[in-house]
């Protein structure tokens, strides 16, 4: 016994009131969203910058990049070692 979904007339489905209005967010609300935004910057971000911004320890930042972003969201994260020895991480395009 399955119930049928009520069908919505095509005219009513295309009205502006039923569509979700997307407003550009100034800053992601979750810490993972902030992490992803930092990695999507053209210059990328270092572990130190991310740790300071999110108030996380370095091992938590690396774990979030590996687990939540790479494995669960399927993002490719590239790392580059600079001349001064720091490592910069960014989402590969």
C-alpha positions in Angstrom: 0.0 0.0 0.0 2.0 2.9 -1.2 0.6 6.4 -1.4 0.9 8.4 -4.5 2.4 11.8 -4.3 0.2 14.7 -5.1 1.0 16.2 -8.5 1.5 19.9 -8.7 0.3 21.7 -11.9 3.2 22.8 -14.1 2.1 26.5 -13.8 2.3 26.4 -10.0 5.6 24.6 -9.9 7.4 27.3 -11.9 6.3 30.3 -9.9 8.9 32.5 -8.1 7.3 31.8 -4.7 8.1 28.0 -4.9 11.7 28.4 -5.9 14.4 28.8 -3.3 16.1 32.1 -3.5 19.9 31.7 -3.4 21.7 34.6 -1.8 25.4 34.7 -1.9 26.8 33.8 1.5 29.5 36.1 2.8 31.2 33.3 4.7 30.5 29.6 5.0 28.8 28.8 8.4 30.4 25.5 9.3 34.1 25.0 10.0 34.4 22.5 7.2 32.9 25.1 4.9 35.4 27.7 6.1 38.2 25.2 5.5 37.0 24.5 2.0 36.8 28.2 1.3 40.3 28.8 2.5 41.6 26.0 0.3 39.8 27.3 -2.7 41.5 30.7 -2.5 44.0 31.2 -5.4 46.9 31.3 -2.9 45.6 28.4 -0.9 46.3 28.2 2.8 49.0 26.8 5.2 48.2 24.5 8.1 49.2 27.4 10.4 46.7 29.8 8.8 43.9 27.3 8.9 44.7 26.3 12.5 44.6 29.9 13.7 41.4 30.8 11.7 39.4 27.7 12.9 41.0 27.4 16.3 42.0 23.8 15.5 45.2 21.9 16.1 47.3 21.0 13.2 46.5 17.3 13.3 42.8 18.1 13.2 43.2 20.3 10.1 45.1 17.5 8.3 42.5 14.9 9.4 39.6 17.1 8.2 41.3 17.6 4.8 41.9 13.9 4.5 38.6 12.6 5.8 35.9 15.1 5.2 37.2 16.8 2.0 39.1 14.2 0.2 37.3 10.9 1.1 33.7 12.1 1.7 33.4 15.0 -0.7 35.8 13.7 -3.3 37.9 16.8 -3.6 41.5 16.7 -4.8 43.8 18.6 -2.5 47.2 19.6 -3.8 50.1 20.6 -1.6 53.1 22.6 -2.6 56.3 23.2 -0.6 57.5 26.8 -0.8 61.1 28.0 -0.8 60.8 29.0 2.8 59.9 25.4 3.8 56.1 26.0 4.4 53.6 23.8 2.7 50.6 25.4 1.0 47.4 23.4 0.4 44.7 24.2 -2.2 41.8 22.5 -3.9 43.1 21.4 -7.3 41.0 22.7 -10.2 
